[in-house]
């Protein structure tokens, strides 16, 4: 069974709420899901998973220093992490706060470790998509924001099922994120 880690940093609780929705989306599929804050996660969690969704508050347009430090401390496990699947999500203080850029900083960091990263072309609301990951201004409250987080988790679980578990039937179910 595929294994998904939803790893997040949160100071106000907004990114934590996003992480819970991402984990809920992943749990719709037959994968094992761990939800961990950056304060409680260990290198074993990253080595354990087949796919990871990394979430961070947006700090000056990039991921938080805690999230960056967590990954900096994993550098000794460079080759062991290579080939896993990864995606990103971020909350910011307001729209235009740089959360898509923060997602790009997370994706760039994951690529440096050899993760296969992805974005999603689906729309979860009017003019609301998650090309670089799920983004939110503040706490996810609106349906489109919640659906974006869930869709990210669904898609991560699907990619793990396809590439790790060899479940090619999930290729047909990618559009729309449901089984």
N, C-alpha and C positions, 0 to 999 in steps of 0.2 A: 504494500500500500504506500502510495506517495505521501511525502511529509512536507507540510507547509509551515513556515515560521512567519508570523506577523510581528515585526520588531518596530517599536516606536519610541520616540522621546516626546514628552508632553509636559509643559509647565502650567498651562491653564486648564488642561483637561480636554481641549478641543481635538488635539491630534489623537489622544487616547480614544475618544469617541469615534473618530474616523477609523482607528485600528479595530475597534470592536465590530464596526460594520464590514470592514474588509474580511475579518475572521468569519463573520456570519456568512458572507458570500462564498468563501472558500469551503465552509462546512456544508454547503448544499451538494457537494460532490464527495465521492468516496476517497477522501484523503484524511490523514491525521493532521490536526491543526494545533499549533502552539501559539499563544498570544503572550508576548513578553515585552516589558519595558526595557529600555536600554540599561536601566539601573539594575535589573535582575537577570538579564540575559548573560550567557557565557559563550565562549568560543565553541563549546560542545553543542549549543543550540544551532549555531551556524553550520558546524560540521554535520549535525544530525539531519538538517533539512535538505530537501531536493529543490525547493523554491522558497524565496523570501520576498515579502512585501515590506519595504522599509519606509517608515513615516517619520517626519520631523516637522517641528514648527519652522517657519521661514525666518531665518535670522540674517538680515542684511542681504537677502537674495540667495542664500545658500542654506545647507543643513545646519543644525545646531552643533555647537562644539562638542557636546556629549556624544552625539551620533558619530561625528568625525573621529573622535578619540577612540570610540569603541572599535571602529574599523581599522584605525591606525595600529591598535594593539594586536590585531589579528595578522599582521604582515608575515609572521613566521609560518602561517598556515596557507600561504599564497597558493601553492600547487594543489592543496587538498580541497580548496573551494572551487577551483576552476570547473566550468561546465554546468554549474547550477543555474536556475532560472530566477530572474529578479525583476522587480517593479518598484514604483515609488508613489508616495502620496505626501501631501504637505498642507498645512493650514497656515494662514497668515492673518495679520490684523485687519486687513481689508482687501477688497479687490484691487488689483494692481500692486499688491504688496510683494510681488516677486515669487509667488509659490510655484509657478511653472519653472522658473529658473532654479528654485530650490530642488524641484524634482530632477531637473537636468543634472544638478550637482550630485545627487544621490545616484542617478543612473551612470554618470561618469565614473564615480567611485566604484560601483559594482562592476562596470566593464573592466576596470583596472585589475580586478580580482578574477576576471574571466567569466563573469556571469553573462548569460544570454538574457538581454533585457528587452522589454517590449513596452509599447504604448497601445492604446485602444482607439479605434476609429468610431465606435458606437456613440450615439448621442443618448444621454439619459434625460434630456429636457431640451427645451427650445434654445438653440445655440449653445448647448452645454455638453461638452465632450471632454474626454480625458486622454488626449494625445500623448502627454508626457507622464501621466499618472492622475490620480484623483486629487483635486484641489478644492479648498474651501476657505472662505473668509470667515474666520471665527468657527463656532461650533456648527457641525452639519445639522441643519434643521429642516431645510426644504427637501421635498421628495427627490428632486434631481441630484442634490448633493449626496443624500443617503444612497440613492441608486448607483451613483458613480463609485462610491466606496465599495458597495457590495459587488458591482460589476468587476472591479479590479480584483477582488478576492476570487470571484468565480473564474475569471480568465486565468489567473495564476494557477488555480487548481486544475483547470482544463489543460494548460500547457504541461503541468507536471504529469497528469494522467497520460497525455499523448507521448511526451518525450521520455519520461522516466519509466512509466508502467507499460508503455507500448499499446495503449488503448486508443487506436486510430479512429474508433467510432466517434470520439469526441471532436474530431475535426469538423464533422458535419454540424456540430452544435455550437460552433464559435460565435456565429452571428446572433446577437441577442443575449448571449451569456447564460442561457438556461438549457436544461437537458431536454 
